[in-house]
């Protein structure tokens, strides 16, 4: 068979199939609808005071929160513990003596933290912050009562006037 005849027969078959397919319609699904909802009864909407009264009764009947014992452990109180016999009026010494920290025993810490280090050639500049301001320092500068001794790629060494050295590291 010549090629033109094969193409003509194929075109006729395709056209006939398309026409027959358009005559047949696919089944259409039925659309389901919800039943009509009715508004709530008019008596409930007419008396809002009744709802307020019911809510007030529920609040009054609600269980009260548990009350803590009279002597409870307080994580913010660093004094000694009191013995239970203290309630009877007898004075006893605390089981654990309270620690008294004087300013001399507290370690002096710099108020600064290291935020960054900038390098320009051989010069390094440290970026120190105290939470409210930013200070740029180089080796030999004084900041907040400290002298800057050394600046490396990851840390700054500060020296207090008492000779104590602190190292601030990048985080």
C-alpha positions in Angstrom: 0.0 0.0 0.0 1.2 3.4 -0.9 2.0 5.8 2.0 -0.7 8.3 1.0 -3.4 5.7 1.3 -2.2 4.6 4.8 -2.2 8.2 6.0 -5.8 8.7 4.6 -7.1 5.6 6.3 -5.5 6.6 9.6 -7.0 10.2 9.4 -10.5 8.8 8.6 -10.2 6.4 11.6 -9.1 9.1 14.0 -11.8 11.5 12.8 -14.6 8.9 13.1 -13.4 7.9 16.6 -13.4 11.6 17.7 -16.9 12.2 16.4 -18.3 9.0 18.0 -16.6 10.0 21.3 -18.2 13.4 21.3 -21.7 11.9 20.8 -21.3 9.8 24.0 -21.4 11.9 27.2 -19.8 10.7 30.4 -22.0 10.1 33.4 -22.4 13.3 35.5 -22.0 13.0 39.2 -24.9 14.3 41.3 -24.0 17.3 43.4 -24.8 16.7 47.1 -26.1 19.6 49.1 -26.3 20.0 52.9 -29.6 20.4 54.6 -30.5 23.9 55.6 -29.4 24.8 59.0 -31.8 26.4 61.3 -30.7 29.2 63.7 -30.6 28.4 67.4 -33.8 28.7 69.3 -35.0 32.3 69.9 -35.1 31.7 73.7 -31.4 31.3 74.0 -30.6 34.4 72.0 -33.2 36.5 73.8 -31.8 35.9 77.3 -28.0 36.7 77.5 -28.2 37.3 81.2 -28.9 33.6 81.7 -25.5 32.8 80.2 -23.7 35.3 82.3 -25.4 33.9 85.4 -24.4 30.3 84.4 -20.8 31.4 83.8 -20.6 33.1 87.2 -21.9 30.0 88.9 -19.2 27.9 87.2 -16.5 30.3 88.3 -17.7 30.1 91.9 -17.8 26.3 91.8 -14.4 25.9 90.3 -11.7 24.3 92.5 -9.4 26.8 94.2 -5.7 26.5 93.3 -3.7 24.6 95.8 -2.1 26.7 98.5 1.7 26.2 99.1 2.9 25.1 102.5 3.8 27.9 104.9 7.5 27.0 104.8 8.6 26.2 101.3 12.0 26.1 99.8 12.9 29.4 98.2 15.7 29.1 95.5 16.4 32.9 95.9 17.0 32.8 99.6 20.6 31.9 100.4 20.4 31.9 104.2 20.5 28.8 106.4 17.6 26.3 106.8 15.4 26.6 109.8 14.6 23.6 111.9 10.9 22.6 112.2 11.0 23.2 116.0 11.3 26.9 115.2 7.5 26.9 114.8 7.2 26.0 118.4 9.0 29.1 119.5 12.4 27.5 120.2 15.2 29.4 118.5 17.9 27.2 116.9 20.9 27.9 114.9 20.6 27.3 111.1 21.6 23.9 109.9 23.6 25.4 107.1 25.5 28.6 107.9 24.9 31.5 105.5 27.8 32.4 103.3 28.8 36.0 103.4 30.6 37.3 100.3 32.5 40.5 100.6 33.5 42.5 97.6 37.2 41.5 98.3 36.3 37.8 97.8 34.3 38.3 94.7 36.4 37.9 91.5 36.7 41.1 89.5 35.4 40.4 86.0 35.6 42.7 83.0 32.2 44.1 82.0 33.2 43.7 78.4 32.7 40.8 76.0 34.6 40.2 72.7 32.4 40.7 69.7 34.9 40.6 66.9 38.5 41.1 65.7 39.5 43.1 62.7 42.9 42.7 61.0 44.5 45.3 58.8 47.9 44.2 57.7 49.8 43.5 61.0 47.5 45.6 63.1 44.6 44.0 65.0 41.6 45.8 66.4 39.3 44.2 68.9 35.6 45.0 69.1 34.5 45.0 72.8 30.9 45.5 73.9 29.4 46.0 77.4 25.8 45.4 76.3 25.1 49.1 75.7 28.1 50.4 73.8 30.8 49.2 71.4 34.5 50.0 71.9 37.3 49.5 69.4 40.6 48.9 71.1 44.2 48.1 70.0 47.2 46.7 72.0 48.2 49.2 74.6 44.7 50.9 74.9 43.0 51.2 78.3 39.3 50.3 78.6 37.2 50.1 81.8 40.2 49.9 84.1 41.9 47.2 82.1 44.9 47.5 79.8 44.9 45.6 76.5 48.0 43.4 76.4 47.5 41.1 73.4 45.1 40.6 70.5 45.1 37.2 68.7 42.9 35.9 66.0 40.4 34.5 68.5 41.0 36.3 71.9 42.0 39.5 73.7 44.1 39.5 76.9 43.3 42.3 79.4 45.3 43.1 82.5 43.8 44.8 85.6 45.8 47.3 87.7 46.2 44.6 90.3 48.1 42.5 87.8 45.3 40.0 87.2 44.9 38.9 83.6 41.7 38.1 81.8 41.3 36.5 78.4 38.1 37.3 76.4 37.4 34.7 73.6 35.3 34.9 70.6 32.1 32.9 70.8 
